[in-house]
Structure formats: C-alpha cells, structure tokens
Amino acid sequence: QVQLVESGGGLVQAGDSLRLSCAASGRTFTFSTYTMGWFRQAPGKVREFVASKNWDTFITYYADSVKGRFTVNRDNAKNTVYLQLNSLEPEDTAVYYCAWSPTGRDPTTVSGYQYWGQGTQVTVSS
C-alpha cells in the first residue's frame, strides 16, 4: 500500500507561482523504479493529465497547456515529488492530484496509475 498526500494549493492571482508537494509513504519503494504523475480536475470536467516523470529513465511528459510553465522534480530524502507551477492562469484552476504507477505504462492516462492522493485545490484569479 502506498499513501500519497498532496499539499501546497491555494488562492493566487494570474501570473503567480505555487509549488505543490506530494509526500509518499507506506510500502517500501524507491522513486527510481516508478512513475509519478500529476493530474487535475476542474468543476464539471474530467480529470486530465498534467505531467509525469519516470524516475528510472527520467522520461518526462507535460500536457501542452502547461509545457514551459510547470516542472516536476523530487526530493529523495523526503520521499516527496513536487510540481512547480509558474505563470499561473485562471484556466489552471482545479483540484490537483498526484498519482503513483509501479510500471510506468500509459503515464499520461488516469488508468495508468494505481494509487492517488486526495487532491489539493488551486484557484487562480484573474
């Protein structure tokens, strides 16, 4: 079992930055063999892919809408993955979720992940 806890969301203005954290605990694992993903869900919309990173191959994917503005990184010592959000836009308003995949297959799809956090709200005002 893996537990994921997100934090760092909040209310910001357009153009501001936030850093979301995803702390992993539970089953013994190392980030080097898994893929961590970030997704978001706005009210009335389906959950959509934001970013993912395979910590074995370092292959990284970003949604076109966030490319160049969002960055995934990690702190191994803290078992924590971060999503840095820069140049935020009102369209980025959503609940953001981190997710863990043991295989790294289908890293841009919801079905590709086995464990999910509870989400953290990001609201961007114009």
C-alpha positions as CSV (number, residue, x, y, z in Angstrom):
1,Q,0.0,0.0,0.0
2,V,1.2,3.5,-0.9
3,Q,-0.1,6.7,0.7
4,L,0.1,9.9,-1.2
5,V,-0.6,13.3,0.4
6,E,-0.7,16.5,-1.6
7,S,-0.2,20.0,-0.2
8,G,0.6,23.5,-1.3
9,G,-2.5,24.5,-3.1
10,G,-4.1,27.9,-2.5
11,L,-5.7,31.0,-4.0
12,V,-3.3,33.1,-6.1
13,Q,-3.5,35.7,-8.8
14,A,-2.8,35.2,-12.5
15,G,0.9,35.2,-13.1
16,D,1.8,33.9,-9.7
17,S,3.6,30.7,-8.8
18,L,2.9,27.8,-6.5
19,R,4.7,24.6,-5.6
20,L,2.6,21.6,-4.9
21,S,4.1,18.7,-2.9
22,C,3.2,15.0,-2.9
23,A,4.6,13.1,0.0
24,A,4.7,9.3,-0.4
25,S,4.7,6.8,2.4
26,G,3.8,3.2,3.2
27,R,5.1,0.4,1.2
28,T,8.9,0.3,0.8
29,F,10.0,1.5,-2.6
30,T,12.4,3.8,-4.3
31,F,11.4,6.6,-6.7
32,S,14.0,5.3,-9.1
33,T,11.7,2.4,-10.2
34,Y,8.4,4.2,-10.5
35,T,6.5,6.8,-12.3
36,M,4.8,9.7,-10.5
37,G,2.1,11.7,-12.3
38,W,0.1,14.8,-11.7
39,F,-3.5,15.3,-12.9
40,R,-6.1,18.0,-12.3
41,Q,-9.9,18.2,-12.4
42,A,-11.8,21.4,-12.8
43,P,-15.5,21.6,-11.8
44,G,-17.7,19.8,-14.3
45,K,-14.8,18.4,-16.2
46,V,-13.0,15.1,-16.5
47,R,-9.7,14.5,-14.7
48,E,-6.9,15.5,-17.1
49,F,-3.2,14.7,-17.3
50,V,-0.8,17.5,-16.3
51,A,2.7,15.9,-16.0
52,S,4.6,12.7,-15.3
53,K,8.1,11.6,-14.7
54,N,9.7,8.1,-14.8
55,W,12.4,8.2,-12.2
56,D,14.3,5.3,-13.8
57,T,14.5,6.7,-17.3
58,F,13.8,10.3,-16.4
59,I,11.4,10.4,-19.3
60,T,9.0,13.3,-18.6
61,Y,5.7,14.3,-20.2
62,Y,3.8,17.5,-19.9
63,A,0.4,18.5,-21.2
64,D,0.6,21.0,-24.0
65,S,-1.3,23.5,-21.8
66,V,1.3,23.6,-19.1
67,K,4.5,23.0,-21.1
68,G,7.1,25.6,-20.3
69,R,5.2,26.7,-17.1
70,F,5.1,23.6,-14.9
71,T,8.0,21.4,-13.8
72,V,8.2,18.1,-12.0
73,N,11.0,17.4,-9.5
74,R,11.6,15.4,-6.4
75,D,13.4,15.2,-3.1
76,N,14.5,11.6,-2.5
77,A,15.4,12.2,1.1
78,K,11.9,13.3,1.8
79,N,10.1,10.8,-0.5
80,T,8.4,13.9,-2.0
81,V,7.6,14.9,-5.5
82,Y,6.9,18.5,-6.4
83,L,5.0,20.2,-9.2
84,Q,6.2,23.8,-9.7
85,L,3.5,25.9,-11.2
86,N,4.7,29.2,-12.8
87,S,2.8,31.9,-14.7
88,L,-0.5,30.6,-13.5
89,E,-3.6,31.3,-15.5
90,P,-7.3,31.2,-14.4
91,E,-7.6,28.1,-16.6
92,D,-5.3,26.3,-14.3
93,T,-7.9,26.4,-11.5
94,A,-8.6,22.8,-10.5
95,V,-8.0,20.2,-7.8
96,Y,-4.6,18.8,-8.4
97,Y,-3.8,15.1,-7.7
98,C,-0.6,13.2,-7.6
99,A,-0.6,9.5,-8.6
100,W,1.8,6.6,-8.5
101,S,2.4,3.9,-11.1
102,P,4.6,0.8,-10.4
103,T,5.0,0.2,-14.1
104,G,5.2,3.5,-15.9
105,R,3.0,2.2,-18.7
106,D,0.4,4.7,-20.0
107,P,1.9,7.6,-17.9
108,T,-0.5,10.2,-19.4
109,T,-3.7,8.3,-18.6
110,V,-5.7,8.1,-15.4
111,S,-5.9,4.3,-15.8
112,G,-2.1,4.1,-15.8
113,Y,-1.9,4.8,-12.1
114,Q,-2.6,2.6,-9.1
115,Y,-2.5,5.0,-6.1
116,W,-3.9,8.5,-5.8
117,G,-3.7,11.3,-3.3
118,Q,-6.7,13.2,-2.0
119,G,-6.0,16.3,-4.1
120,T,-5.2,19.9,-3.3
121,Q,-7.2,22.9,-4.6
122,V,-5.5,25.5,-6.8
123,T,-7.5,28.6,-7.6
124,V,-6.2,31.3,-9.9
125,S,-8.0,34.7,-10.0
126,S,-7.8,37.0,-13.0
